């Protein structure tokens, strides 16, 4: 039974990835996008795409929940957990998109008088309990100094790519094991 369950799940996932938004889903997606704009989020096609992914994922989970008649509870729970992680990753991406790129103007002057000019966009990975997302943000740079990423500072992002929450959870996990 688990084998057919996994095959059915893979078919549902493949169908969902190829599926375009229905008319109702498109309307809902546009309403969420307008709400994001009303709340001051920067306009972005990536934001619009992630809202569409979220709506598709909800439809996929809802359909999966209704069509899982001959599935053992623990198998359904395992799949549901994976869906929830995917939801979390999409919401995390929407959160980062809503924060902008950290553009604070053409230059930054630090408290000690150093001037850093807006140099270029740089991406960084952020690995959380929900998975990995990519964050694009501005680098301000000055010769002879390390660069500054205002978005990283504003959001208190860790120096390395593992989220503080993931670091705490993994250290707690190892304490629990031993």
HELIX and SHEET records of a PDB file:
HELIX    1   1 UNK A    2  UNK A   18  1                                  17    
HELIX    2   2 UNK A   23  UNK A   38  1                                  16    
HELIX    3   3 UNK A   45  UNK A   67  1                                  23    
HELIX    4   4 UNK A   73  UNK A   98  1                                  26    
HELIX    5   5 UNK A  150  UNK A  155  1                                   6    
HELIX    6   6 UNK A  164  UNK A  177  1                                  14    
SHEET    1   A 3 UNK A 107  UNK A 109  0                                        
SHEET    2   A 3 UNK A 115  UNK A 128 -1                                        
SHEET    3   A 3 UNK A 131  UNK A 141 -1                                        
END                                                                             
